[in-house]
Amino acid sequence: MTSGRAEVKVAIVTGAGFSLPAGIPTQRELLYQIERFEPDIFQPGYLKFVQAKRVVNRFLRTIFLRDPDKDERSEQVVQKLGNLQLEDIYSILDRAISKGDVLPPFSETELVNVRDALDRCIMYYLNYLETNLSPEKQRLYERLYHKLLTDYGNDWIVISTNWDTVWDEVILSICRQNNLVLDYGPNIFWIELDGTAQRPEGGRLGPRLLKLHGSFNWLTCPQCHTIFVWPKGLGVRDIFDPVRCPRCCAYPIETIEPLLRPLFLTPSLLKSVKNPTLELIWDEAFCALRTAKEVIFIGYSLPLADHDLRYLLRRSISQNTKVKVILHESDRPVRAERNTSCPEFRYKSLLDLFDTDFYYEGFESFFSIGA
């Protein structure tokens, strides 16, 4: 079964800035906030998070700092570690792992463990933020949903590069009220509270959300490559505790694999889409962008590391498509300068846009849904 590929009037592409009003940090701020984050010792997963953070910090201090033995709790060290770019860290780890290199004193196996620990630190922290999301912030996204429904009916789709589930939870809540299931794309299975997995019937599919970089509530099987949606009601087991694949569990219970893995594409220059089911989701995104009369980007800076998505956008968006780019005031370039590092320059270069295609007061103002 696949999602319908009916033409849509509007395709909305969201990036990290879309979740910023909810308190979800951008990638530039994420590492610093994780460094400062000290969860309550009674919080589920506390000990494993602390252990993972210790693994990551040892690597960062050893590889990136000139004085790795300095007091790790000092504000100066925290600031230096927090200023490191996730794109650099993941690219270095991915390059070393793919080439079979070592980064002394870290062995190949240790580098894999460092990467895994970094993934889990990010997941744990962002899950914590989402769990503590205030009702007021959530209502902002609920107002956006109703605004889209009023303006475009059901003739719109959201294509997201975000891992977080801020928008997902809004849609999931609305779907539950109408006995529908969020449409994540083709061949997505949902894990039920009893541990079984079901693929929703076509007639029950609700609003569409295509998550090109994966999601924190997704798990995937390394054997059958199925993507499973992990229900919030089961907590955050997917971060630290193993879960066996519901579709491949015909093997004896003593068999360890296949265990489900988190599925989210990290910011790396070596980033690639390898999961076959995720590739189908990218194909769905291409079809939506190709047929859309209007494409609205919200909080997406079009980073160079997203080379696959930049290719998809250029291949799918026609010259006749109306394009609007909604960013924050902090993204606004100085007009007198030719700033080639700003998002506006990248958009103009890739999609031949004009000054009037950019809006720098956030989606709250653009859609008139502020408090």
LINQUI-V272154 format. One record per residue. RES is the residue in one letter. SS is DSSP state (H for helix, E for strand, - for the rest). NEAR is the number of other ideal C-beta (glycine too) atoms within 8 Angstrom. D_CENTER is the distance of its C-alpha to the mean C-alpha in whole Angstrom. Layout:
res: [RES;RES]
ss: [SS;SS]
near: [NEAR;NEAR]
d_center: [D_CENTER;D_CENTER]
This chain:
res: [M;T;S;G;R;A;E;V;K;V;A;I;V;T;G;A;G;F;S;L;P;A;G;I;P;T;Q;R;E;L;L;Y;Q;I;E;R;F;E;P;D;I;F;Q;P;G;Y;L;K;F;V;Q;A;K;R;V;V;N;R;F;L;R;T;I;F;L;R;D;P;D;K;D;E;R;S;E;Q;V;V;Q;K;L;G;N;L;Q;L;E;D;I;Y;S;I;L;D;R;A;I;S;K;G;D;V;L;P;P;F;S;E;T;E;L;V;N;V;R;D;A;L;D;R;C;I;M;Y;Y;L;N;Y;L;E;T;N;L;S;P;E;K;Q;R;L;Y;E;R;L;Y;H;K;L;L;T;D;Y;G;N;D;W;I;V;I;S;T;N;W;D;T;V;W;D;E;V;I;L;S;I;C;R;Q;N;N;L;V;L;D;Y;G;P;N;I;F;W;I;E;L;D;G;T;A;Q;R;P;E;G;G;R;L;G;P;R;L;L;K;L;H;G;S;F;N;W;L;T;C;P;Q;C;H;T;I;F;V;W;P;K;G;L;G;V;R;D;I;F;D;P;V;R;C;P;R;C;C;A;Y;P;I;E;T;I;E;P;L;L;R;P;L;F;L;T;P;S;L;L;K;S;V;K;N;P;T;L;E;L;I;W;D;E;A;F;C;A;L;R;T;A;K;E;V;I;F;I;G;Y;S;L;P;L;A;D;H;D;L;R;Y;L;L;R;R;S;I;S;Q;N;T;K;V;K;V;I;L;H;E;S;D;R;P;V;R;A;E;R;N;T;S;C;P;E;F;R;Y;K;S;L;L;D;L;F;D;T;D;F;Y;Y;E;G;F;E;S;F;F;S;I;G;A]
ss: [-;-;-;-;-;-;-;-;-;E;E;E;E;E;-;H;H;H;H;H;H;H;-;-;-;-;H;H;H;H;H;H;H;H;H;H;-;-;-;-;-;-;-;-;-;H;H;H;H;H;H;H;H;H;H;H;H;H;H;H;H;H;H;H;-;-;-;-;-;-;-;-;-;-;H;H;H;H;H;H;H;H;H;-;-;H;H;H;H;H;H;H;H;H;H;H;H;H;H;-;-;-;E;-;-;E;-;H;H;H;H;H;H;H;H;H;H;H;H;H;H;H;H;H;H;H;H;H;H;H;H;-;-;-;H;H;H;H;H;H;H;H;H;H;H;H;H;H;H;H;H;H;-;-;-;E;E;E;E;E;-;-;-;-;-;H;H;H;H;H;H;H;H;H;H;H;H;-;-;-;E;E;E;-;-;-;-;E;E;E;E;-;-;-;-;-;E;E;E;-;-;H;H;H;E;E;E;E;E;E;E;-;-;E;E;E;E;E;E;E;E;-;-;-;-;-;E;E;E;-;-;H;H;H;-;-;H;H;H;H;-;-;-;E;-;-;-;-;-;-;-;-;-;-;-;-;-;-;E;E;E;E;E;E;-;-;-;-;-;-;-;-;-;-;-;H;H;H;H;H;H;H;H;H;H;H;H;H;H;H;H;-;-;E;E;E;E;E;-;-;-;-;-;-;-;-;H;H;H;H;H;H;H;H;H;H;-;-;-;-;-;E;E;E;E;E;-;-;H;H;H;-;-;-;-;-;-;-;-;-;-;-;H;H;H;H;H;H;H;H;H;-;-;-;H;H;H;E;E;-;-;H;H;H;H;H;-;-;-;-;-]
near: [5;8;9;6;7;4;5;11;9;14;13;13;15;15;13;14;13;13;13;12;8;14;8;12;10;8;10;6;8;13;12;12;11;12;10;8;8;3;9;5;5;4;8;5;10;11;6;10;14;8;9;13;11;8;11;12;11;8;10;12;12;10;9;8;12;3;5;7;3;9;5;7;5;8;5;7;13;12;9;10;15;12;7;11;7;11;12;8;12;13;12;10;13;12;10;12;12;7;6;5;8;8;8;4;3;11;6;10;6;8;14;9;9;13;12;8;13;13;11;14;13;11;15;15;13;13;11;11;12;14;6;6;10;6;5;7;11;13;8;13;12;10;9;11;12;8;11;12;9;6;5;10;5;6;7;12;12;12;12;14;12;14;11;11;10;14;14;11;11;12;13;9;9;12;13;8;5;7;5;10;9;11;10;11;11;10;11;12;13;12;13;9;6;4;6;7;11;7;8;9;5;7;4;9;12;11;11;10;13;14;13;13;9;10;11;12;9;14;13;14;14;8;8;8;10;12;15;16;11;12;10;8;5;8;6;10;9;10;12;9;6;6;10;9;14;11;9;11;7;3;6;4;4;4;6;5;6;10;10;12;8;13;11;12;7;8;9;11;8;8;11;5;9;4;10;6;13;13;9;12;14;12;8;14;13;11;9;15;15;9;7;14;6;11;14;12;15;12;15;14;11;10;8;6;10;10;9;10;9;11;8;12;12;9;6;10;10;6;4;3;10;6;12;12;14;11;13;9;7;4;12;7;9;5;4;3;6;4;9;5;4;9;11;13;12;12;14;10;5;10;9;5;9;5;4;4;9;11;9;9;7;10;11;10;9;10;9;6;9;5;3]
d_center: [25;22;21;23;23;25;25;23;24;21;18;15;12;10;8;8;12;11;10;13;16;14;15;11;12;11;10;14;15;13;15;18;17;17;20;21;20;23;22;25;27;27;24;23;21;23;25;22;20;23;24;20;20;24;23;20;23;26;24;23;26;28;26;26;28;32;33;31;34;33;33;29;29;31;29;29;28;25;24;25;22;20;20;19;17;14;14;18;17;15;17;20;19;18;21;24;23;23;26;27;28;29;28;31;31;28;29;27;26;25;23;21;21;20;17;16;17;15;12;14;14;11;10;14;13;10;12;15;14;13;16;18;17;20;22;22;19;18;21;20;17;20;22;19;19;23;23;22;24;27;26;25;26;24;24;20;17;13;11;7;5;3;2;5;8;10;11;11;14;16;16;17;20;21;21;23;26;26;26;23;20;17;17;13;16;18;19;17;19;19;20;23;24;27;25;25;23;24;22;23;26;25;27;25;22;21;18;16;12;11;7;8;5;6;5;7;10;11;13;15;19;20;23;22;19;18;15;16;14;15;17;17;20;20;19;16;18;16;15;19;21;21;21;23;22;24;25;27;28;32;32;35;33;34;31;28;26;24;22;18;15;12;10;6;7;8;10;13;16;17;13;14;14;16;15;18;16;13;16;17;14;14;18;17;15;18;21;19;19;23;24;23;25;23;20;18;15;14;13;12;14;14;14;16;14;12;16;15;13;16;19;17;18;21;22;21;22;26;28;29;26;25;22;21;19;18;18;19;22;21;20;24;26;29;31;34;32;30;27;25;22;21;19;22;24;21;21;24;25;22;23;27;26;28;28;28;25;23;23;22;23;19;19;21;24;23;23;26;24;24;26]
